[in-house]
Amino acid sequence: MSRTVHCSKLGRELPGLERLTYPGDLGKRIFDNISAEAWQMWMKQQTMMINEYRLSPIDPKHRKMIESEMEKFLFDTPAAA
């Protein structure tokens, strides 16, 4: 049986993530408040961002930028209904 969450991004009850997808407190916040559907939306956005800006996830400055954009995408910008 899959767990459901009230998704902060999509604003409705949806199936949640099956496991933590990001470390630390932010990862716990994502697990508790973001649906699997919204996470997949972020993964597509992240891929485009990494390719467009030629970011390297292992570079600490790039990782900080990606994390900041992830937090904005998932929690600050509701999806269009």
CORURSUL-V742556 format. One record per residue. N is the residue number from 0. RES is the residue in three letters. PHI is phi in whole degrees, 0 to 359 (999 if undefined). OMEGA is omega in whole degrees, 0 to 359 (NA if undefined). NEAR is the number of other ideal C-beta (glycine too) atoms within 8 Angstrom. Layout:
n | res | phi | omega | near
N | RES | PHI | OMEGA | NEAR
N | RES | PHI | OMEGA | NEAR
This chain:
n | res | phi | omega | near
0 | MET | 999 | 182 | 2
1 | SER | 275 | 179 | 6
2 | ARG | 275 | 177 | 6
3 | THR | 242 | 177 | 8
4 | VAL | 225 | 169 | 12
5 | HIS | 275 | 188 | 8
6 | CYS | 289 | 178 | 14
7 | SER | 295 | 182 | 9
8 | LYS | 284 | 187 | 14
9 | LEU | 262 | 173 | 10
10 | GLY | 71 | 178 | 9
11 | ARG | 207 | 178 | 6
12 | GLU | 288 | 181 | 6
13 | LEU | 215 | 175 | 12
14 | PRO | 301 | 180 | 9
15 | GLY | 273 | 177 | 12
16 | LEU | 290 | 182 | 11
17 | GLU | 275 | 180 | 5
18 | ARG | 206 | 175 | 5
19 | LEU | 298 | 182 | 9
20 | THR | 250 | 181 | 8
21 | TYR | 212 | 184 | 8
22 | PRO | 283 | 170 | 5
23 | GLY | 77 | 182 | 6
24 | ASP | 297 | 178 | 5
25 | LEU | 297 | 177 | 11
26 | GLY | 298 | 178 | 11
27 | LYS | 294 | 178 | 9
28 | ARG | 298 | 178 | 9
29 | ILE | 297 | 181 | 14
30 | PHE | 301 | 183 | 12
31 | ASP | 281 | 191 | 7
32 | ASN | 233 | 185 | 10
33 | ILE | 237 | 180 | 15
34 | SER | 282 | 176 | 13
35 | ALA | 299 | 179 | 10
36 | GLU | 297 | 179 | 10
37 | ALA | 294 | 178 | 15
38 | TRP | 296 | 178 | 12
39 | GLN | 296 | 176 | 8
40 | MET | 299 | 179 | 11
41 | TRP | 295 | 181 | 12
42 | MET | 301 | 177 | 8
43 | LYS | 294 | 179 | 8
44 | GLN | 297 | 180 | 10
45 | GLN | 298 | 179 | 11
46 | THR | 300 | 178 | 8
47 | MET | 297 | 181 | 8
48 | MET | 295 | 179 | 11
49 | ILE | 299 | 180 | 11
50 | ASN | 291 | 183 | 7
51 | GLU | 295 | 183 | 6
52 | TYR | 263 | 180 | 7
53 | ARG | 53 | 181 | 6
54 | LEU | 274 | 175 | 10
55 | SER | 244 | 181 | 6
56 | PRO | 300 | 178 | 8
57 | ILE | 271 | 176 | 5
58 | ASP | 282 | 183 | 8
59 | PRO | 304 | 179 | 5
60 | LYS | 293 | 179 | 6
61 | HIS | 293 | 179 | 11
62 | ARG | 299 | 179 | 10
63 | LYS | 297 | 178 | 8
64 | MET | 295 | 180 | 10
65 | ILE | 298 | 180 | 13
66 | GLU | 297 | 179 | 9
67 | SER | 298 | 179 | 8
68 | GLU | 293 | 178 | 11
69 | MET | 297 | 180 | 12
70 | GLU | 297 | 177 | 10
71 | LYS | 298 | 182 | 9
72 | PHE | 299 | 186 | 12
73 | LEU | 280 | 188 | 12
74 | PHE | 244 | 185 | 10
75 | ASP | 258 | 185 | 6
76 | THR | 239 | 179 | 7
77 | PRO | 295 | 178 | 6
78 | ALA | 290 | 176 | 9
79 | ALA | 295 | 182 | 3
80 | ALA | 281 | NA | 3
